[in-house]
């Protein structure tokens, strides 16, 4: 719809939004109380919140529908209400607090999600609270001064998880900028930074340097395409754009 002004596309998109979030007979409740439940063990876990990580992009996509007939003021208000309730659950529930305290990609994606949803639904105070904690809670804890991410490298699919966490860090830097935080250029006193985390992975992605950790599943460095393009812009380094053609 955004590129064509064809209302048919907006109609279908809004139907899907309503079916998932708003229609009484099919809607999801604004919580993940039962996320990643284990029958006989637990009803739900904080780590289940990672399952809505893709909604970070959904919020941007909904903004592209503004101006269409289908995504009218009433629907927009209802979506804001839903995400306001979900944000409050993320912020106050036991599962939400558990995920907030995670020290790996789960915690990073939690921060990116809750800030995005908070800003979309008018809870800017929550977004600012989370953004201010990122330097000490995420960058200092998750990234070594040389750029390595040891908690992701310890996984059996370490390439995948390093890329996944790096994508979350990029999204976190972007959304935190709306709360006045410049995480793209932030570095701890020891030298840890999002830029360093990206730089550490560059030679493995572009020069066929042997990856030193486990990766038991197929992986393509093409998954880094988006990150190279964003890095070129955010770090003001056009060389990263040129290196895209070197990705296997």
C-alpha positions as CSV (number, residue, x, y, z in Angstrom):
1,X,0.0,0.0,0.0
2,X,2.7,2.5,1.0
3,X,4.3,2.2,-2.5
4,X,1.2,1.9,-4.6
5,X,-1.6,3.7,-2.8
6,X,-3.7,0.6,-3.7
7,X,-6.3,0.3,-0.9
8,X,-6.6,-3.5,-1.6
9,X,-3.3,-4.1,0.1
10,X,-4.2,-1.9,3.1
11,X,-7.5,-3.7,3.4
12,X,-5.8,-7.1,3.6
13,X,-3.2,-5.9,6.0
14,X,-5.7,-4.4,8.4
15,X,-7.9,-7.6,8.2
16,X,-4.8,-9.5,9.4
17,X,-4.2,-7.0,12.2
18,X,-7.8,-7.2,13.4
19,X,-7.9,-11.0,13.2
20,X,-4.7,-11.3,15.3
21,X,-5.2,-8.4,17.8
22,X,-8.7,-7.0,17.8
23,X,-11.5,-9.4,16.7
24,X,-13.2,-10.9,19.8
25,X,-13.3,-14.4,18.4
26,X,-9.7,-14.7,17.3
27,X,-7.6,-12.0,19.1
28,X,-4.6,-12.7,21.2
29,X,-4.7,-11.4,24.7
30,X,-1.9,-8.8,25.4
31,X,0.4,-11.1,27.3
32,X,2.6,-14.2,26.9
33,X,1.7,-15.8,30.1
34,X,1.9,-19.2,28.4
35,X,4.9,-18.4,26.2
36,X,7.1,-21.5,25.7
37,X,5.2,-23.5,28.3
38,X,6.4,-27.0,29.2
39,X,3.6,-29.3,30.0
40,X,4.0,-30.7,33.5
41,X,6.8,-28.3,34.3
42,X,5.7,-24.7,33.9
43,X,2.8,-22.8,32.4
44,X,5.0,-20.3,30.7
45,X,8.5,-18.7,30.8
46,X,10.1,-15.3,30.3
47,X,12.1,-16.7,27.4
48,X,8.9,-17.0,25.4
49,X,8.9,-13.3,24.9
50,X,11.6,-13.7,22.2
51,X,8.7,-15.1,20.1
52,X,7.3,-11.6,19.5
53,X,10.7,-10.2,18.4
54,X,9.5,-9.8,14.9
55,X,6.8,-7.4,16.1
56,X,9.6,-4.8,16.3
57,X,9.2,-4.4,12.6
58,X,5.4,-4.8,12.7
59,X,5.1,-1.5,14.5
60,X,7.0,0.3,11.6
61,X,4.8,-1.6,9.1
62,X,1.6,-0.4,10.8
63,X,2.8,3.2,10.5
64,X,3.0,2.7,6.7
65,X,-0.7,2.0,6.7
66,X,-1.6,5.4,8.1
67,X,-3.6,7.4,5.6
68,X,-5.4,4.4,4.2
69,X,-9.2,4.0,4.5
70,X,-8.9,0.7,6.2
71,X,-6.5,1.8,8.9
72,X,-8.8,4.5,10.3
73,X,-8.6,6.4,13.5
74,X,-10.7,3.8,15.4
75,X,-8.4,0.9,14.3
76,X,-5.3,2.9,15.1
77,X,-6.6,3.7,18.6
78,X,-7.5,0.1,19.2
79,X,-4.0,-1.1,18.2
80,X,-2.4,1.5,20.4
81,X,-4.5,0.2,23.3
82,X,-3.5,-3.4,22.7
83,X,0.2,-2.5,22.6
84,X,-0.2,-0.3,25.6
85,X,-1.6,-3.2,27.6
86,X,1.1,-5.6,26.2
87,X,3.9,-3.1,27.1
88,X,2.5,-2.8,30.6
89,X,2.6,-6.6,30.9
90,X,6.1,-6.7,29.6
91,X,7.2,-4.1,32.2
92,X,5.4,-5.5,35.2
93,X,4.9,-9.2,34.9
94,X,7.2,-11.9,36.3
95,X,7.9,-13.3,32.8
96,X,8.6,-9.8,31.6
97,X,11.0,-9.1,34.4
98,X,12.8,-12.4,33.9
99,X,13.4,-11.6,30.3
100,X,14.5,-8.1,31.1
101,X,17.2,-9.6,33.3
102,X,18.5,-12.0,30.6
103,X,22.1,-11.3,29.7
104,X,22.1,-12.4,26.1
105,X,20.0,-11.9,22.9
106,X,16.9,-12.5,24.9
107,X,17.5,-9.3,27.0
108,X,18.6,-7.3,23.9
109,X,15.4,-8.2,22.0
110,X,13.3,-7.5,25.1
111,X,14.7,-4.0,25.3
112,X,14.2,-3.4,21.5
113,X,10.6,-4.7,21.7
114,X,9.4,-2.9,24.8
115,X,10.8,0.5,23.7
116,X,9.2,0.1,20.3
117,X,5.9,-0.8,21.7
118,X,6.1,1.8,24.4
119,X,6.7,4.6,21.9
120,X,4.0,3.4,19.6
121,X,1.4,3.3,22.5
122,X,2.3,6.6,24.2
123,X,4.3,5.1,27.1
124,X,7.4,7.2,26.4
125,X,8.5,7.1,30.1
126,X,9.0,3.3,29.9
127,X,10.9,3.7,26.7
128,X,13.2,6.3,28.2
129,X,13.7,4.2,31.4
130,X,14.8,1.2,29.3
131,X,17.0,3.2,26.9
132,X,19.0,4.7,29.8
133,X,19.9,1.3,31.1
134,X,21.3,-0.1,27.8
135,X,24.9,1.1,28.2
136,X,25.5,-0.7,31.5
137,X,22.9,-3.5,31.1
138,X,23.5,-4.6,27.6
139,X,26.6,-3.2,25.9
140,X,28.9,-3.5,29.0
141,X,27.6,-7.0,29.8
142,X,27.2,-8.6,26.4
143,X,30.1,-7.2,24.3
144,X,33.8,-7.5,25.1
145,X,36.1,-4.6,24.3
146,X,37.3,-6.5,21.2
147,X,33.7,-6.9,20.0
148,X,33.1,-10.5,20.8
149,X,29.8,-11.6,22.2
150,X,30.7,-14.6,24.5
151,X,27.2,-15.5,25.5
152,X,26.2,-15.9,21.8
153,X,29.5,-17.6,20.9
154,X,28.8,-20.3,23.5
155,X,25.8,-21.5,21.6
156,X,25.9,-24.5,19.3
157,X,24.7,-22.2,16.5
158,X,27.0,-19.3,17.4
159,X,27.1,-17.6,13.9
160,X,23.3,-17.5,13.9
161,X,23.0,-16.2,17.4
162,X,25.8,-13.6,17.0
163,X,24.0,-12.3,13.9
164,X,20.6,-12.4,15.7
165,X,22.0,-10.4,18.7
166,X,23.7,-7.9,16.5
167,X,20.4,-7.3,14.7
168,X,18.8,-6.7,18.0
169,X,21.6,-4.3,19.1
170,X,21.1,-2.4,15.8
171,X,17.4,-2.2,16.4
172,X,18.0,-1.2,20.0
173,X,20.3,1.6,19.0
174,X,17.7,2.9,16.5
175,X,14.7,2.9,18.9
176,X,16.8,4.3,21.8
177,X,17.6,7.3,19.6
178,X,14.0,8.4,20.1
179,X,14.7,8.7,23.8
180,X,17.7,10.8,23.2
181,X,20.3,8.0,23.5
182,X,23.1,7.8,20.9
183,X,24.1,4.2,21.1
184,X,25.6,4.0,17.7
185,X,28.6,6.0,18.9
186,X,28.6,4.9,22.5
187,X,31.6,3.1,24.0
188,X,32.2,1.9,27.5
189,X,35.3,3.0,29.3
190,X,36.8,-0.4,28.4
191,X,36.0,0.0,24.8
192,X,32.9,-2.2,24.3
193,X,30.5,-0.9,21.7
194,X,27.9,-1.9,19.1
195,X,30.3,-0.8,16.4
196,X,33.0,-3.1,17.8
197,X,30.6,-6.0,17.8
198,X,29.9,-5.4,14.2
199,X,33.6,-4.9,13.3
200,X,34.5,-8.1,15.0
201,X,32.3,-10.1,12.6
202,X,33.2,-8.3,9.4
203,X,36.3,-10.4,8.5
204,X,34.5,-13.7,9.0
205,X,31.7,-12.5,6.8
206,X,33.8,-11.1,3.9
207,X,37.2,-12.8,3.8
208,X,36.3,-16.5,4.5
209,X,38.2,-16.3,7.8
210,X,37.4,-19.6,9.6
211,X,34.7,-19.2,12.3
212,X,36.2,-20.3,15.6
213,X,33.0,-21.5,17.4
214,X,30.4,-24.1,16.9
215,X,27.8,-23.8,14.2
216,X,25.8,-27.0,13.8
217,X,23.2,-25.7,11.4
218,X,23.5,-24.3,7.9
219,X,24.1,-20.5,7.9
220,X,24.6,-17.9,5.2
221,X,26.6,-14.7,5.7
222,X,24.0,-13.2,3.5
223,X,22.0,-12.8,6.7
224,X,24.4,-9.9,7.4
225,X,23.4,-8.0,4.3
226,X,21.0,-5.7,6.1
227,X,23.5,-5.0,8.9
228,X,26.2,-4.0,6.5
229,X,23.9,-1.5,4.8
230,X,22.8,-0.1,8.1
231,X,26.3,0.0,9.4
232,X,27.4,2.0,6.4
233,X,24.8,4.6,7.2
234,X,24.9,4.7,11.0
235,X,28.7,4.5,11.4
236,X,29.2,6.8,8.3
237,X,31.5,4.3,6.7
238,X,30.8,3.7,3.0
239,X,33.3,0.8,2.9
240,X,30.7,-1.4,4.6
241,X,28.4,-0.8,1.7
242,X,31.1,-1.9,-0.7
243,X,31.8,-5.0,1.3
244,X,28.2,-6.3,0.7
245,X,29.4,-7.8,-2.6
246,X,32.0,-9.8,-0.7
247,X,29.3,-11.7,1.3
248,X,29.3,-15.4,0.4
